[in-house]
Amino acid sequence: MISALQLFIFAGLFSPGPNVVLLIASGARFGLPATLPHLFGVVIGVGVIGGVVGLGLGGLLMAAPVLEFALLLISVLWILWMAWGLWRSSVAEVDDVQRPMTFIEAVLFQWVNPKIWAVAIAATAYTIGSAPVHKALEIGISMSAINLFVCFFWTSFGHLLSGVLSGPRARKVFFRVMSGLLALSAVLLVVK
């Protein structure tokens, strides 16, 4: 049976955000097999964030506005930097120096991905009364397991789009739109 926590996590992770945009773009540009390390890095990184939030790091972050602001600033700058890279890659060929995000890069990105922090912190409301270790396991495992499906869905969607994006103009427009959406996700963090 699916719990309220799992439904919430699914809705939070399935909706567009930095990971979704990056996985669609990588699936379209490099294909599903080449994007798998990126995909699995997201899955593991999201689970780790869910686990540490369940252990209490989320509460500490919420209680320290300076830490929250620092995370926001780093997040916005990193997401804008990735959007710029995606914008520039819109005119490059796949055989250029460019490559998909690595497993480690994808894991590390989750530490500055504000959407993942928001989903994990909000998910703690569904585990009130649980011991911290139980809460960490429940949130972390649920986030990773659900995100595995979500990541495969969006990466496969991007991979399927690659057939439509065979011409250079179509690829350029697509990657510029993905870049704009990624930058917009950073801007929306600041104007919330």
Stockholm file with secondary structure:
# STOCKHOLM 1.0

chainA/1-192         MISALQLFIFAGLFSPGPNVVLLIASGARFGLPATLPHLFGVVIGVGVIGGVVGLGLGGLLMAAPVLEFALLLISVLWILWMAWGLWRSSVAEVDDVQRPMTFIEAVLFQWVNPKIWAVAIAATAYTIGSAPVHKALEIGISMSAINLFVCFFWTSFGHLLSGVLSGPRARKVFFRVMSGLLALSAVLLVVK
#=GR chainA/1-192 SS CCCHHHHHHHHHHHSCSHHHHHHHHHHHHHCHHHHHHHHHHHHHHHHHHHHHHHTTHHHHHHHCHHHHHHHHHHHHHHHHHHHHHHHHHTTSCTTSSCCCCCHHHHHHHGGGCHHHHHHHHHHGGGGTTSCHHHHHHHHHHHHHHHHHHHHHHHHHHHHHHHHHTCSHHHHHHHHHHHHHHHHHHHHHHHCC
#=GC SS_cons         CCCHHHHHHHHHHHSCSHHHHHHHHHHHHHCHHHHHHHHHHHHHHHHHHHHHHHTTHHHHHHHCHHHHHHHHHHHHHHHHHHHHHHHHHTTSCTTSSCCCCCHHHHHHHGGGCHHHHHHHHHHGGGGTTSCHHHHHHHHHHHHHHHHHHHHHHHHHHHHHHHHHTCSHHHHHHHHHHHHHHHHHHHHHHHCC
//
